[in-house]
Amino acid sequence: MLLIACANLAGLLAARAAARQKEMAIRLALGAGRWPIVRQLLLESVVLSIAGGALGLLVAFWTTRGLLRLVEDEGWLSYAIDFRLLGFAMALSLATGWPSD
């Protein structure tokens, strides 16, 4: 599922980059350095991936609670947040947002 989402997002970001090509050319012509432009694009990508990861974790939390409410007797079924898994999920979303270029 994550691979499909990353592929879709990569396609959207590639289309957006093509649309912003003129903007980047103007910035370079006005004297902006390459590193500040790369930093801005990297920051946008990482913020987008972290927001997506946080939203995914929130949806997973809500659906888990909703599914547990559907079970008649919750005595045999319990859940707890595993912070190692939470950290892994956030690290994975950060890694998927890091550009490969």
Order of alpha helices (4+ residues) and beta strands (2+ residues): alpha-alpha-alpha-alpha
